[in-house]
Each structure stands twice: as C-alpha cells, then as structure tokens.
Amino acid sequence: MMKNGSLAVAIVHRQVVVVKAVRSHTKRDRLLDVCTFTPIGDRLFIASDFPNARIPTSDILTIFPFEYTPSASTTPQSITLTSSASSETLIEEDTHTPESITVEMLELPSGAFGEFQQLCSRNQERCDKLWVSGQSSNLGRKVKGKFPLFR
C-alpha cells in the first residue's frame, strides 16, 4: 500500500495533514506508521510537534502517486545555537541545550498542494455541516431534570 517515504494526506487528530510513511506497509496492515507534517507556507510543510503517529488506513484520504525524493532544499535543516559574549542570550550557560536542532521540511509540487487544499476545505465543510446540524437539533429540546443552582 505505502512504501517507505511515500507521501499522503490523512486525518490525524481531526485535522487534515500531510503524512510520510516511515516504513513500508502492505495492504494487510491496518495501522500505518507515519510522520506528520503541518503547513507553514505556500507548498511548504514542517514536521509537527509530535511527528510520529500510528494511524488506521481508513484515515488516509489520498496517496500521492509520486515517489518523494528530497532535494537539497528539502533535506532536514539544522539550526545551530551559538553564544556570544558580546550579545545577550536568553539561554543560561549552565543549562544543557543541544548544539543543533534538526527540522524536517517538505515542499509539495503545486498539483499535490492544490489537492491538499481541496481536501482541507472538504473536511472543513463536513465539520461545519455537523456543527450546524447538531446546533439545530438542540434548538427545540427542553432540558429535563432539576438544576438547583439555576432556580
């Protein structure tokens, strides 16, 4: 079903996100091990705060037909923390901080990004319809029972 590194769009924690398979999966697998990415700009995605997830196959909305091959611009970026005696720093010297932080980023082709946006808007419309139908069904109901605080 999904090879290691394949990209897809899925619903994770009720949000539409881009996911990347972290290992190869077969059609028999009910759960997929993925890394989740959230949008940060035009066609750019960054690994989410908690990127590793295990999701059911039913949460996959679409699998992109292309194989993702990272280019030089999309390889994991490294942010190096430097301290200088001449400038003020918010990090105290005695705390243990990593030398660098690795951030994984993706850049989708324009067609794939358009499909992602379409799936996001479709999911939002579905949620809006559920919200409106839930609100309208509660309009005519009378609450049964006693509430001593509201007499």
C-alpha positions as CSV (number, residue, x, y, z in Angstrom):
1,M,0.0,0.0,0.0
2,M,2.6,2.6,1.1
3,K,6.3,2.4,0.6
4,N,8.8,3.9,3.0
5,G,8.9,7.6,2.2
6,S,5.5,7.7,0.4
7,L,3.5,10.9,1.0
8,A,-0.2,11.0,1.6
9,V,-2.9,13.2,3.0
10,A,-4.7,11.9,6.1
11,I,-6.8,12.9,9.0
12,V,-4.8,12.9,12.3
13,H,-6.4,14.2,15.5
14,R,-9.4,15.6,13.4
15,Q,-7.0,17.7,11.2
16,V,-6.0,17.2,7.6
17,V,-2.2,16.8,7.4
18,V,0.4,15.5,5.1
19,V,2.0,12.3,6.3
20,K,5.1,10.4,5.2
21,A,5.4,6.6,5.7
22,V,8.3,5.8,8.0
23,R,8.4,2.2,6.8
24,S,6.8,0.1,4.0
25,H,3.3,-1.2,4.6
26,T,1.3,-3.9,2.9
27,K,-2.4,-4.0,2.1
28,R,-2.9,-6.2,5.2
29,D,-1.6,-3.6,7.6
30,R,-4.5,-2.0,9.5
31,L,-2.3,0.7,11.1
32,L,0.3,2.8,9.3
33,D,3.4,4.3,11.0
34,V,3.8,7.8,9.7
35,C,5.5,11.1,10.3
36,T,3.0,14.1,10.3
37,F,3.6,17.5,8.7
38,T,1.7,20.7,9.1
39,P,1.7,23.6,6.5
40,I,3.8,26.6,7.2
41,G,3.6,28.4,3.8
42,D,3.0,28.0,0.1
43,R,3.6,24.3,-0.6
44,L,5.9,24.1,2.5
45,F,5.3,21.7,5.4
46,I,7.2,21.2,8.6
47,A,7.3,18.2,10.9
48,S,4.6,18.7,13.6
49,D,5.3,19.0,17.3
50,F,4.8,15.2,17.8
51,P,5.5,13.9,14.3
52,N,5.4,10.1,14.9
53,A,1.9,8.7,14.7
54,R,0.2,5.4,14.1
55,I,-3.0,5.8,12.2
56,P,-5.6,3.5,10.8
57,T,-5.6,3.0,7.0
58,S,-9.2,4.4,6.9
59,D,-7.8,7.8,7.9
60,I,-5.8,8.1,4.6
61,L,-7.6,10.5,2.2
62,T,-5.3,10.2,-0.7
63,I,-1.8,8.8,-1.5
64,F,0.3,10.9,-3.9
65,P,1.4,8.9,-6.9
66,F,4.9,10.2,-7.0
67,E,7.9,9.0,-5.0
68,Y,9.2,11.6,-2.7
69,T,12.9,12.3,-3.2
70,P,14.3,15.0,-1.0
71,S,16.2,17.7,-2.9
72,A,18.9,19.9,-1.4
73,S,16.3,22.5,-0.4
74,T,14.2,19.9,1.5
75,T,16.7,17.9,3.4
76,P,16.5,18.3,7.2
77,Q,17.6,21.7,8.2
78,S,19.8,22.3,11.1
79,I,19.5,25.3,13.5
80,T,22.7,25.9,15.4
81,L,22.6,27.6,18.8
82,T,25.5,30.0,19.2
83,S,26.5,32.0,22.2
84,S,28.5,35.2,22.0
85,A,30.0,37.1,24.9
86,S,29.2,40.5,23.3
87,S,25.4,39.8,22.8
88,E,22.8,39.0,25.3
89,T,21.3,35.5,25.3
90,L,18.1,34.1,26.8
91,I,19.8,30.7,27.3
92,E,21.7,30.4,30.5
93,E,25.2,29.0,30.3
94,D,24.7,26.2,32.8
95,T,21.7,24.6,31.2
96,H,22.1,21.7,28.9
97,T,21.0,22.7,25.4
98,P,21.6,20.7,22.2
99,E,24.2,22.1,19.8
100,S,21.7,21.9,17.0
101,I,18.0,21.2,16.3
102,T,17.0,19.2,13.3
103,V,13.9,20.3,11.5
104,E,12.4,18.2,8.7
105,M,10.6,20.1,5.9
106,L,8.7,19.1,2.8
107,E,7.9,21.0,-0.4
108,L,4.9,19.6,-2.3
109,P,4.5,20.0,-6.1
110,S,1.8,22.6,-7.0
111,G,-0.7,19.9,-8.1
112,A,-0.3,17.9,-4.8
113,F,-0.6,21.1,-2.8
114,G,-3.8,22.0,-4.6
115,E,-5.2,18.6,-3.8
116,F,-4.2,19.0,-0.1
117,Q,-6.1,22.4,0.0
118,Q,-9.1,20.8,-1.6
119,L,-9.2,18.0,1.0
120,C,-8.8,20.6,3.8
121,S,-11.8,22.6,2.6
122,R,-13.9,19.5,2.1
123,N,-13.1,18.4,5.6
124,Q,-14.0,21.9,7.0
125,E,-17.3,21.9,5.1
126,R,-18.1,18.5,6.6
127,C,-17.3,19.7,10.1
128,D,-19.4,22.8,9.6
129,K,-22.4,20.8,8.5
130,L,-22.1,18.5,11.5
131,W,-21.9,21.6,13.8
132,V,-24.9,23.3,12.2
133,S,-27.0,20.0,12.3
134,G,-26.0,19.5,15.9
135,Q,-27.0,23.0,16.9
136,S,-30.3,22.9,15.0
137,S,-31.3,19.6,16.7
138,N,-30.8,21.1,20.1
139,L,-33.0,24.2,19.4
140,G,-36.3,22.5,20.1
141,R,-35.3,20.3,23.0
142,K,-36.3,21.1,26.6
143,V,-33.9,20.0,29.3
144,K,-35.4,17.5,31.7
145,G,-34.4,17.3,35.3
146,K,-33.8,19.8,38.0
147,F,-30.9,22.2,38.3
148,P,-30.8,23.6,41.9
149,L,-28.3,26.2,41.1
150,F,-30.4,27.8,38.4
151,R,-33.8,28.4,40.3
